[in-house]
Every structure is written in structure tokens, then in C-alpha cells.
Amino acid sequence: MYRSGCPVTNVLDLIGDRWSLVIIRDLFMGRKTFKEFLSSPEGIATNILSSRLQSLLNHGLINYTFSPKNKKIKYYYLENRGIDLYPVMYEMSMWSERNLDKPFHPLSTKWFIDNKGKLSEEVIANEKKAYLEIRKQLFEDIQAADKIQ
């Protein structure tokens, strides 16, 4: 499974493809269904999305639960291992802002403005906490829907 004993290579073996971190980013943003992932501006193909979701599941970075109203719909969520990737994504974002001379998506621009002057540890802790709330709300919504049925 892993190509070498290098820790960087090992991480790249898990998430170093073109799409895995985009899916993880989308989960942090509150997307949770296959259809919502397809609506991302990057335009992932359905077969690649299926493959990447399966890989992330197999590596314990994400998981899913079924919609109580429609068992064909899966709600994906980050496991703690996936949430622990946030500092990597943060540093990649900050590197991009410092080193790429290009306009970013309005959501990214807002994120940069909102977090300007904050310590990285503060931003990372706040974003991880916010995601834990998203995940908690997902489970609460599913429990409430199960009680209604």
C-alpha cells in the first residue's frame, strides 16, 4: 500500500491524488451527499468521485450514514482522522495566498480576510470545532428523523 518509509510519501499515497483533498474540503464546508460533491466548481466526474469516496472510506478518513428518509442517499462525514487533515489544508491555503499571484474564489477570499491577523492555531482550532458541530448536527438530524418514522 505504501511506496516507502517516507512520511510525506505515505500521506500522498492516501490523499495525494487530484480530488481527495477537494472532497475533504467540501466536507469541511458542510457538503455531505454525492450530489453536493458533484456541484463543486471543480467539476469532478461521477466515476472518479465514487472511487475517491471509496478510497477515503477504506483509509478511515470519512464514513457515511444513510438518510432516514431515503436509504439510497448517503450522508458522508469526516472521521477524526480526516478532521486531523485540516492543518495540512490550512497550510496549503496559506501557501497559495502567499505565493500564487491569482484571484481566488470569493469564498476563499472571504476566508483569508476573516482570518487575517489570527494565529494559525486559533484558525485551525476554530475550523475543526466548527466541523465537529456540523457532524454533531448531522447525527442529531438523523436521530430526530428516525424517531419520527
SULGIKA-V158129 format. One line per field, one symbol per residue. phi: phi as a letter, one per 40 degrees, with the letter a starting at -180 (. if undefined). psi: psi as a letter, one per 20 degrees, with the letter a starting at -180 (. if undefined). A space follows every 50 residues. Layout:
phi->???
psi->???
//
This chain:
phi->.ccaccccccccccbcccbdccccdcccchcabdccccccccgcccccdd cccccccccgcbaabccccacccbbcaccdcccccddccdcccccdccbb cacbddccdcccccbcgccdcccccccccccdcdcccdccccccccccc
psi->gphajphghgghhgjjaihghgggghghiiqiqgghhhiqihlqqghggg ghggghghjjhrarqqphhoiippoqqprhhhhiighghghgghgghhip mqqrqhhgggggghjpiqqhhgggggggghhhgggghghggggghhhh.
//
